[in-house]
Amino acid sequence: MGSMNDIVASSGLSSQAQAVLAFAGSVWLAVCVVLGTMVCRRVFGSGSQQTKPSSTSSKSKRSAAPKADVVLESVQPVEQTTIKPSLSKQQKKALLAKSKHKPGGLSVESKAHPSCVNTLKGHGDRVTGLAFSADGKWLASSCEDRVVRLFKVDDAAAKSIQTIRVNLEREPAVGVCFGSNSSEVVVATSGAVGGGSLSKYGVPNNPGKQPEQAWEHKDIHGKNEVATMSTGRQGSEPPLLVTTCQRKTEVGVWYADTGRPIQMLDTNQLKNHMAAISPDGRFIAAAAFTSDVKIWEAKYGKGNNSGVSVAHVMNLKGHKGAVNWLCFDAEGTRAITASKDKTLMVWNLNVRYHLNEDPRVLKKLEVEQPYEMIAVSPDNVLAAVFGTTLIFQCLDSGEVLEKVENAHASAVTALVWAPSQAGGFLATASGASVRLWKSPK
């Protein structure tokens, strides 16, 4: 088949007519090419457009998964925080912000149990420690809001409780105890980048006068934080001793009047849980990662200015799991240990250890759950906690006198019994509140 020009030339038409016919054929061919291109785009282009939405849909599905994770993470703290409808928006935001950083942190307290005689509020953060004065009239609390508060609890059920604030300069308080009298408090603090300090404050009788710092010793355990602290006294005269326990293996013993170190003890047990000194200031014990408990004895020289020496004298062996907590009875002759093996043991320390006589187990009790903290009252009532549950148990018979579920809205962080002359009530701390309980015995 010839070209368009050949066909026109053989048609016998004039040259002018041939030119017009050739031009018209070229135009027709161009129109056909354009129409064919448009048809191809319509046919093949629709298929590509149909596949693009499915690709976009798969991308959106893949990108939607991370968004779901973010929503769940933001919802979890709300489930852990109980908020009353009466709270303002600012209060709700503050509670939610605290719960994000502390899973068992600040939360609104549930309705008090009938055995709870009072709730002491006013803390701005988590309460870390509690201590009664020797006469039982004052209760000191240490808090992470860098304030130590002294509550006058001579009337534990009073609606209005006098409070004295000791404002700390820089670091949150992790423990507190009274000095030689109720006008002195010794405070352990935790540094922002590790380490801890020990300091003493004088509390004036005049409410309008600010407490003054008597002394301060920094980095008492190097760069390791202080976990717990306790006090004990030999007889009715100084020196008063303070023990501090860090999270690794060191336990420090200090003079409470000056803060001067007496001795640094090494438990050699990988990780310390806590340490305590008997009320009479004679024995020091540490609960640690292993099932054994080491006990040291503090020996006092004659006279108030005489030195104190500390030596390891015995071990408590018998548990099958790590010891969570320990305490001494009011006389300091018995030690009570609570272990992860769900047992509670009462030990007789009145033995001739210098003749290699081992401490004897007076009682072994099986418990429902491993006790996390324990304390013994002057009349031998054991207070124990696990989670938010508070147990009152007779130490002599082992009978559970009372079980208080949901004693606090979150896990208990401290508990201590008042001296016998104060009526024998218990103080517990959780979150930003402190509760006072009457003994069931």
C-alpha positions in Angstrom: 0.0 0.0 0.0 1.5 3.4 -1.1 1.8 6.5 0.9 -0.8 9.3 1.0 1.2 11.4 -1.5 1.3 8.5 -4.1 -2.4 8.0 -3.8 -3.1 11.7 -4.4 -0.7 11.8 -7.4 -2.4 8.9 -9.2 -5.9 10.3 -8.7 -5.7 12.5 -11.9 -6.6 15.7 -10.0 -5.0 19.1 -10.5 -2.0 20.0 -8.5 -3.9 22.5 -6.4 -6.6 19.9 -5.6 -3.9 17.4 -4.7 -2.3 19.8 -2.2 -5.7 20.4 -0.4 -6.4 16.6 -0.3 -2.9 15.9 1.1 -3.3 18.5 3.9 -6.7 17.1 4.9 -5.3 13.6 5.1 -2.5 14.8 7.4 -5.0 16.5 9.7 -7.1 13.4 9.9 -4.1 11.3 10.8 -3.1 13.7 13.6 -6.7 13.6 15.0 -6.6 9.8 15.0 -3.3 9.7 16.9 -4.7 12.1 19.6 -7.9 10.2 20.0 -6.0 6.9 20.3 -3.7 8.3 23.0 -6.7 9.6 25.0 -8.4 6.2 24.9 -5.2 4.4 26.0 -4.8 6.7 29.0 -8.4 6.2 30.0 -8.1 2.4 29.8 -4.7 1.8 31.3 -4.7 4.8 33.7 -7.9 3.7 35.5 -6.2 0.5 36.5 -3.3 2.3 38.1 -5.6 4.6 39.9 -7.5 1.6 41.3 -4.3 0.1 42.8 -3.1 3.3 44.4 -5.8 3.5 47.0 -5.1 0.0 48.2 -1.4 0.9 48.5 -2.4 4.0 50.5 -4.7 2.0 52.6 -2.0 -0.5 53.5 0.3 2.3 54.5 -2.4 3.9 56.6 -2.9 0.5 58.3 0.7 0.2 59.0 1.0 3.7 60.4 -2.1 3.3 62.6 -0.5 0.6 64.8 2.0 3.0 66.6 -0.8 5.4 67.3 -2.8 2.7 69.1 0.3 2.0 71.3 0.5 5.6 72.3 -3.1 5.7 73.3 -2.8 2.7 75.5 0.3 4.1 77.3 -1.6 7.4 78.0 -4.6 5.5 79.3 -2.7 3.2 81.7 -1.9 5.9 84.4 -5.6 6.9 84.4 -6.5 3.3 85.4 -4.0 3.4 88.2 -5.2 6.7 89.6 -8.4 7.2 91.4 -9.8 10.7 90.9 -12.9 12.0 92.7 -15.3 14.1 90.6 -14.8 17.1 92.9 -11.2 17.6 91.9 -10.3 20.6 89.8 -8.7 20.2 86.4 -5.3 21.3 87.8 -5.5 18.7 90.6 -6.3 16.0 88.1 -3.4 16.9 85.9 -1.1 16.9 88.9 -2.2 13.5 90.0 -1.9 12.0 86.5 1.6 13.5 86.1 2.7 11.9 89.4 1.3 8.5 88.5 3.3 8.5 85.2 6.5 8.7 87.1 5.5 6.6 90.1 3.3 3.6 89.2 2.2 3.2 92.9 2.4 6.9 93.4 0.1 9.7 94.5 -3.6 8.8 94.4 -6.7 9.9 96.2 -7.2 7.9 99.4 -10.1 5.5 99.7 -12.6 5.7 102.5 -10.8 5.1 105.9 -11.2 1.8 107.7 -12.9 1.9 111.2 -9.6 1.1 112.8 -8.1 4.3 111.2 -8.3 7.1 113.8 -6.9 9.9 111.6 -5.3 10.8 108.3 -2.5 13.3 108.2 -2.3 15.2 104.9 -0.4 18.2 103.5 2.5 16.4 101.8 3.3 17.4 98.3 4.8 14.1 97.2 5.6 10.6 98.3 6.2 10.1 102.1 9.5 8.1 102.5 9.9 7.7 106.3 8.2 8.0 109.7 9.5 8.3 113.3 8.0 9.0 116.7 9.6 11.1 119.4 10.6 9.3 122.6 7.6 10.6 124.4 5.3 9.7 121.5 3.9 13.3 121.3 5.4 14.1 117.9 5.5 12.2 114.6 8.0 13.1 112.0 7.6 12.4 108.3 10.2 12.7 105.5 8.9 13.4 102.0 10.2 13.7 98.5 8.9 17.3 98.3 12.0 18.4 100.3 10.1 19.0 103.5 10.2 17.2 106.8 6.9 17.6 108.8 6.4 17.3 112.5 2.9 16.5 113.6 1.8 16.9 117.2 -0.1 13.7 117.8 -0.6 13.7 121.6 -4.3 13.5 120.6 -4.2 11.1 117.7 -7.9 11.6 116.8 -7.9 15.4 116.9 -9.4 17.1 113.8 -6.8 19.8 113.9 -3.2 18.7 114.2 -0.4 21.2 114.8 2.3 20.9 112.1 5.9 22.2 112.0 7.7 22.3 108.6 11.5 21.8 108.2 12.2 23.0 104.7 15.3 21.3 103.1 17.4 23.3 100.7 18.0 21.0 97.7 17.4 17.3 98.1 14.4 15.1 98.8 14.2 13.4 102.2 14.5 9.6 102.3 14.4 9.1 106.1 14.0 10.9 109.4 14.5 10.3 113.1 14.5 12.3 116.3 17.7 13.3 118.0 18.2 13.5 121.7 14.8 15.1 122.2 11.8 16.2 120.2 13.3 19.5 119.2 16.0 17.8 117.1 15.5 15.8 113.9 18.2 13.9 111.9 17.4 13.8 108.2 18.8 11.6 105.4 18.5 13.0 101.9 19.1 11.7 98.4 21.1 13.6 95.8 19.8 14.3 92.3 22.7 12.5 90.6 23.3 9.9 93.3 24.8 10.2 96.8 23.1 11.2 100.0 23.5 13.5 102.9 22.9 13.3 106.7 22.0 16.5 108.6 20.5 17.6 111.9 18.0 20.4 112.4 17.0 22.2 115.6 13.3 22.8 115.9 12.4 25.9 117.9 9.5 26.0 120.3 8.4 29.3 118.8 6.1 28.5 115.8 7.1 31.7 114.1 10.8 30.8 114.0 12.4 28.7 111.3 14.3 25.5 112.1 18.0 25.8 111.8 20.5 23.3 110.4 23.1 22.3 113.1 25.3 20.2 110.8 25.4 18.4 107.5 27.6 15.6 106.1 27.5 15.1 102.3 28.0 11.9 100.3 27.9 9.7 103.4 27.9 6.6 101.2 29.8 8.0 98.3 27.6 8.2 95.2 25.2 5.6 96.5 21.8 6.7 97.8 20.5 6.1 101.4 17.8 3.4 101.5 16.7 3.4 105.2 17.7 4.9 108.5 17.0 4.1 112.2 18.1 5.2 115.7 18.8 3.5 119.0 20.1 4.6 122.4 22.1 2.9 125.2 20.1 3.6 128.3 18.6 7.0 128.9 21.8 9.0 128.2 23.6 9.8 125.0 25.2 8.8 122.7 22.3 8.2 120.4 23.2 6.2 117.3 21.9 6.5 113.8 22.2 3.8 111.2 22.0 4.4 107.4 21.7 1.7 104.8 22.6 2.1 101.1 21.3 -0.1 98.3 24.6 -2.0 97.8 26.4 -3.6 100.8 27.3 -0.8 103.1 25.7 0.2 106.4 26.9 3.3 108.3 26.8 3.9 112.0 26.9 7.6 113.2 26.7 9.7 116.3 23.4 11.5 116.2 24.6 14.6 118.1 27.5 15.4 115.7 27.0 13.2 112.7 30.5 11.9 113.2 30.9 8.4 111.7 31.5 5.5 114.1 32.0 2.7 111.6 31.1 1.5 108.1 29.9 -2.1 108.0 29.9 -4.3 104.9 27.2 -7.0 104.6 28.9 -8.7 101.7 25.5 -9.8 100.5 25.2 -8.2 97.0 22.3 -5.9 97.8 20.9 -4.4 101.0 17.2 -4.2 101.5 17.3 -2.3 104.9 19.0 -2.1 108.2 17.8 -1.5 111.8 19.2 -0.8 115.2 17.5 -2.2 118.4 15.8 0.4 120.6 18.4 0.0 123.3 21.1 0.7 120.7 22.9 -2.6 121.3 22.3 -4.6 118.1 22.5 -3.6 114.4 21.0 -6.0 111.8 20.8 -5.9 108.0 18.3 -7.6 105.7 19.8 -8.2 102.3 19.7 -10.3 99.1 20.5 -13.6 100.8 18.5 -15.6 103.3 21.0 -14.9 106.2 20.9 -11.9 108.5 24.1 -10.5 109.9 24.0 -8.9 113.4 26.6 -6.5 114.9 26.9 -5.4 118.5 27.7 -1.8 119.5 29.8 -1.6 122.6 29.8 1.6 124.6 32.6 3.0 126.8 31.9 4.5 130.2 30.7 8.1 130.2 28.9 10.2 127.7 32.1 11.2 125.8 33.4 7.6 125.5 33.8 6.0 122.1 31.6 3.3 120.6 32.9 0.3 118.8 30.9 -2.1 116.5 31.7 -5.8 115.9 30.0 -8.7 114.1 28.7 -11.2 116.6 26.2 -13.6 115.1 24.1 -14.6 112.0 20.4 -15.6 111.7 20.2 -18.6 109.5 17.0 -20.5 108.7 15.1 -18.8 105.9 15.0 -20.3 102.4 14.6 -17.0 100.6 15.8 -13.4 100.8 14.8 -11.4 103.9 12.6 -8.5 103.0 12.5 -6.7 106.4 13.4 -7.1 110.0 12.8 -5.4 113.3 13.5 -5.7 117.1 11.1 -6.0 120.0 10.9 -3.2 122.6 13.5 -4.9 124.8 15.9 -5.6 122.0 16.2 -9.3 123.0 14.3 -10.6 120.0 14.6 -10.1 116.3 11.8 -10.7 113.9 12.5 -11.4 110.2 10.1 -11.6 107.2 11.3 -13.5 104.1 10.2 -14.0 100.5 9.7 -17.7 101.4 6.4 -16.6 103.1 7.7 -17.2 106.6 8.1 -15.1 109.7 10.7 -16.0 112.3 11.1 -14.8 115.8 14.7 -15.1 117.1 16.1 -15.1 120.7 19.2 -12.9 120.7 19.9 -13.4 124.4 22.6 -16.0 123.8 26.2 -16.5 124.7 27.5 -15.7 121.3 31.1 -15.3 122.6 30.9 -19.1 123.3 29.6 -19.7 119.8 26.1 -20.2 120.9 23.7 -19.5 118.0 20.5 -17.5 118.2 17.5 -19.8 118.7 14.3 -19.7 116.6 11.4 -19.1 119.1 8.6 -19.2 116.5 8.2 -19.8 112.8 4.9 -18.7 111.2 3.6 -19.3 107.7 2.0 -16.2 106.2 -0.4 -15.6 103.3 2.0 -13.5 101.2 5.6 -12.4 101.8 5.6 -9.5 104.2 7.2 -6.4 102.8 7.5 -4.4 106.0 7.0 -5.3 109.7 7.1 -3.5 113.0 6.4 -4.7 116.6 4.5 -2.7 119.2 5.5 -2.4 122.9 2.8 -5.0 123.7 4.0 -7.5 121.0 1.5 -6.8 118.3 3.1 -7.2 114.9 2.1 -4.9 112.1 2.9 -6.2 108.6 2.1 -5.0 105.1 2.1 -6.5 101.6 0.9 -4.3 98.8 -2.0 -2.2 100.2 -3.0 -4.8 102.8 -2.2 -4.2 106.5 -2.1 -7.1 109.0 -2.2 -7.0 112.8 -0.9 -10.2 114.3 -0.2 -11.4 117.8 3.6 -12.1 118.0 3.2 -14.5 120.9 0.4 -16.7 119.5 0.7 -16.0 115.8 -3.0 -15.2 115.6 -4.1 -12.7 113.0 -6.0 -10.1 115.0 -7.1 -8.0 112.1 -6.7 -7.8 108.3 -7.2 -4.4 106.6 -7.4 -4.7 102.9 -6.9 -1.5 100.9 -5.5 0.2 104.0 -4.1 2.8 101.5 -4.8 3.5 97.9 -1.2 2.5 97.0 1.7 0.4 98.4 2.8 1.3 102.0 6.2 3.0 102.1 6.7 3.3 105.9 5.2 2.1 109.2 6.2 2.6 112.9 4.6 2.1 116.3 4.2 4.8 118.8 5.8 4.3 122.3 3.7 2.7 125.0 3.1 6.0 126.8 1.5 7.4 123.7 -1.3 4.9 123.7 0.2 2.3 121.4 -1.0 3.3 117.9 0.5 2.7 114.5 1.5 5.1 111.8 1.6 4.1 108.1 2.5 6.1 105.0 1.5 5.7 101.4 1.6 8.2 98.6 1.2 11.7 100.1 -0.7 10.7 103.2 -0.1 9.3 106.7 -2.6 7.3 108.6 -2.9 6.5 112.3 -4.3 3.2 113.4 -5.5 1.9 116.8 -4.1 -1.4 117.9 -6.7 -4.2 117.9 -5.2 -5.7 121.1 
